[in-house]
Amino acid sequence: MNKTKALKITYDERLMIVHDALVYNRDFKYHVSYQQVYTWVRKYESQGAQSLENN
């Protein structure tokens, strides 16, 4: 069984990824799943940047 390590994405990295996704027509070029970026973008759009902080 091939396990992959989850990447540790910081708040600043999430904010940058969301910004790039919004500015560049959501053309994702990171080693993060489309679903994860989509979730961050929706949270950012509805709740602001503070929603991207770790719980």
Residue frames as qw, qx, qy, qz and C-alpha x, y, z in Angstrom:
[[0.000, 0.889, 0.458, 0.000, 0.00, 0.00, 0.00],
 [0.443, 0.276, 0.014, 0.853, 1.45, 3.34, -1.05],
 [0.227, -0.829, -0.430, 0.276, 0.74, 6.06, 1.49],
 [0.356, 0.565, 0.048, 0.743, 1.32, 9.68, 0.62],
 [0.316, -0.351, -0.457, 0.754, 2.08, 12.30, 3.21],
 [0.060, 0.897, 0.432, 0.071, -0.34, 15.14, 3.59],
 [0.405, 0.416, -0.067, 0.812, 1.26, 18.47, 2.84],
 [0.282, -0.631, -0.447, 0.568, 1.32, 21.01, 5.64],
 [0.218, 0.603, 0.330, 0.692, -0.16, 24.12, 4.07],
 [0.230, -0.279, -0.413, 0.836, 0.21, 27.30, 6.11],
 [0.174, 0.781, 0.458, -0.387, -2.34, 30.08, 6.35],
 [0.041, 0.704, -0.295, -0.645, -0.18, 32.31, 4.13],
 [0.116, -0.131, 0.862, 0.476, 0.15, 29.56, 1.53],
 [0.204, 0.538, 0.817, -0.045, -3.63, 28.96, 1.54],
 [0.132, 0.816, 0.196, -0.527, -4.24, 32.68, 1.13],
 [0.018, -0.530, 0.565, 0.632, -1.80, 32.82, -1.80],
 [0.170, 0.125, 0.932, 0.295, -3.38, 29.75, -3.45],
 [0.194, 0.698, 0.651, -0.226, -6.88, 31.23, -3.09],
 [0.074, 0.773, -0.089, -0.623, -5.71, 34.60, -4.43],
 [0.057, -0.338, 0.746, 0.572, -4.06, 32.96, -7.45],
 [0.207, 0.343, 0.910, 0.108, -7.13, 30.82, -8.06],
 [0.187, 0.795, 0.460, -0.350, -9.37, 33.88, -8.10],
 [0.034, 0.754, -0.265, -0.600, -7.04, 36.12, -10.12],
 [0.055, 0.379, -0.788, -0.483, -6.05, 33.50, -12.70],
 [0.705, 0.071, -0.318, -0.630, -9.51, 32.10, -13.43],
 [0.816, -0.299, 0.403, -0.286, -9.08, 29.27, -10.96],
 [0.788, 0.457, -0.410, 0.044, -6.28, 27.64, -12.89],
 [0.721, -0.639, 0.260, -0.064, -4.72, 25.54, -10.15],
 [0.655, 0.574, -0.452, 0.193, -1.01, 24.83, -10.36],
 [0.272, -0.599, 0.622, -0.424, -0.27, 23.61, -6.85],
 [0.380, 0.067, -0.922, 0.036, 0.14, 20.19, -5.31],
 [0.312, 0.144, 0.619, -0.706, -3.26, 20.55, -3.68],
 [0.231, 0.380, 0.875, 0.190, -6.41, 18.86, -4.89],
 [0.095, -0.364, -0.394, -0.839, -8.93, 20.82, -6.87],
 [0.495, -0.625, -0.579, -0.171, -11.55, 19.98, -4.24],
 [0.538, -0.482, -0.338, 0.602, -9.42, 21.46, -1.45],
 [0.199, -0.022, 0.138, 0.970, -8.74, 24.68, -3.35],
 [0.259, -0.474, -0.551, -0.636, -12.40, 24.96, -4.25],
 [0.538, -0.628, -0.541, 0.151, -13.32, 24.60, -0.56],
 [0.437, -0.357, -0.154, 0.811, -10.83, 27.32, 0.43],
 [0.046, 0.188, 0.345, 0.918, -12.09, 29.66, -2.30],
 [0.383, -0.592, -0.585, -0.400, -15.70, 29.21, -1.20],
 [0.548, -0.597, -0.424, 0.404, -14.78, 29.82, 2.45],
 [0.352, -0.163, 0.040, 0.921, -12.74, 32.88, 1.49],
 [0.083, -0.335, -0.452, -0.822, -15.55, 34.32, -0.62],
 [0.481, -0.618, -0.529, -0.326, -18.24, 33.76, 2.00],
 [0.662, -0.689, -0.249, 0.160, -16.33, 34.31, 5.27],
 [0.041, 0.956, -0.277, 0.088, -13.15, 36.22, 4.41],
 [0.483, 0.567, -0.628, 0.226, -9.46, 35.51, 4.87],
 [0.345, -0.454, 0.662, -0.486, -9.74, 34.58, 8.55],
 [0.918, 0.031, 0.149, -0.366, -11.70, 31.45, 7.51],
 [0.785, 0.460, -0.406, 0.083, -8.46, 30.03, 6.06],
 [0.124, -0.632, 0.655, -0.395, -6.69, 29.94, 9.42],
 [0.426, 0.020, -0.900, 0.096, -6.08, 26.58, 11.11],
 [0.638, -0.581, -0.292, -0.413, -8.73, 25.50, 13.60]]
